[in-house]
Amino acid sequence: MEAKKQSLFFRFLDKFEDTSVTILYAVMVVVIFLQVFFRFVIKSSLPWSEELARYVMAYAIFIGAAIAAKEGAHIGILAVVDKFPKSAEKYTRTFAMIVSFLFSIILIYLAFLIVQFLINTGQKSPAMRIPIWVAYLSVPLGAVLMSIRFCQAAVIQFKERRE
């Protein structure tokens, strides 16, 4: 889709997702490099590095899943769409986007229940001692972004089908 035709919201979302994933992967690489350096060169490991890298990776994966949803690159969608005849591709792709959107809505609901439970328990992460719900918030955040992107992709597919 051309940038001129996109709304301000979707342009902002594009920048947010791309910038976030880039920064998160850079942070993860630096943290893992530091851990390896400290463990093998200084002979003393950083107790928080593995945990931080894991949480950063979770956020990067779920935000990256939204980027994949925008581009229609989810493997499940491609596997289903490719089984149908080429003439039905637009219909099956739109249907797959709608089913994926519904899945992401269910995921939002269930993930928020888990996050709410973790907020109520007050549990903290073992090494960094941050509230554990901060790490688990990556799931509903990614699901919200995916639902927006699946809905956007379905609308685009529907419009292309009509033209």
N, C-alpha and C positions, 0 to 999 in steps of 0.2 A: 504494500500500500504506500502511496506517495506521502511524504511528510506533510505536504500542503493540505491534503485531504483529512489528515488525522486531527482530532480535536486536541486542544491544549492538555486535557487530562491524559490522553494516551501518549502524547509526546513526553509529558512529565514522567509517566509510568515507564516508558522506554528508557529514559535517562536514569531513573531511580534503579531499575532492575540491572541495567548494564553496569552502572557505576558501583552499585552494591556488590555484585558478584565479583567484579574486578578487584575491589578493595578487600573483600573477604578472602578471596584466593591468595592475594598478596600477603595478607596478615597470616594466613595459614602457612604459607611457604616460609615466611620469616620465623614464625614460632617453631616450626618443625626444624628448620636449620639451626636455630639457637639451641634447641633440645639436643640435637645430634652433636653440635659443637661442645656444649657443656658436658654431655655424657662421655664423649670419647677424647676430647682434648683437655678439658679442665678436670675431668674425672668426678664430676658432681652434677647430678641431673636436676632439672628444674621441676619441682613437684606439680606445678600448675599447667605446664606446657601441653601435655597430652590432652588434658581436659579442655583447655581453651581451643586447641586445634579441632577437637571433636565437635564442640558447640559451633564454632565458626563454620566448619564444613556442613553441619546440618542446615544452617541458615543459607549458605551458598547453594546447597542442593535444592532446597525448596524454592528459593527465588529463581534459580536456574530452571526448575520445572515450569515455572510460569513463562519464562522465555521460550521454552520448548512448546508450551501450549499455544503461545502466540504464533509460532512458526509452523504449527501442526506437525511437530517432529516427535511426538510421543510414540514409542514403539507399538503400543497397543492399538492406537488409532491406525497406524500404517498397516499393521498386520490384518486388521479387520477390513479396511478399505481395499487393500490389494487383492482380496479374495473375490470381490465382485467384478462384474464386467466393467470395462472402461466407460461405457455409456451411463452407468449408474454411479460413477465415482463421486460426482458432486453431491448426490443425494446421500450416499453412504457416508461421505466425509462430514456432511452437515449433521446427520444422525449421530455419528460418532462423537462429534463436538458437543452435542446436546447431552448425550449419555455421560460424557466426561465432565460436563458442567454439573450435572446432577450428582455425580460421584464427589466432586469437590465440595459441593454444598453439604453433603453428608459428612465429609471429612472435617469441614469447618465446625460443624455442630459437635461432633465427637471430640475433636481436639480441644475445643473450648471447655468442654466438660472436664477433660483431664487437667487442663491448665487451671481451671477454677479449683479443682480438688487439690492440686499442688499448692496453690496460693493459700488455701485454707489450712493445709498441714504445716506450712512454714518450713518445709524441708529445704536444706541448703546443699549445694554441691560439695563433694568431699574435699577437693583440693583448693578451689578458689573461694569457697564459702559464700557464693552468691546464691540468691534464691533459685531453686532448681526450675521454677516455672519460666524463668527467663530463657533457659535453654529449650524448653519444650514449646515456647511460644513460636518457634520457627515453623512448626507444623500448621497451626491455624493461619499464620501470616502467609505462608506459601500457598495454602489452600484458597485463601481470599484472592491472592494475586492470580492463581490458576483459574478460579471461577470467572474472574473478570476477563481473562484472556481467552478462555474457552467460549464465553458468551460473545466476545468480540469476533473471534474466528468464525463462529457459527453465523453471525450476522453478515460477515464478509462473504462467506460461502453462499448464503441465501441470496444476497444481492447479486453475486456473480452468476448464480444459477438463473436468476430472472432476466439477466441481460443477454 
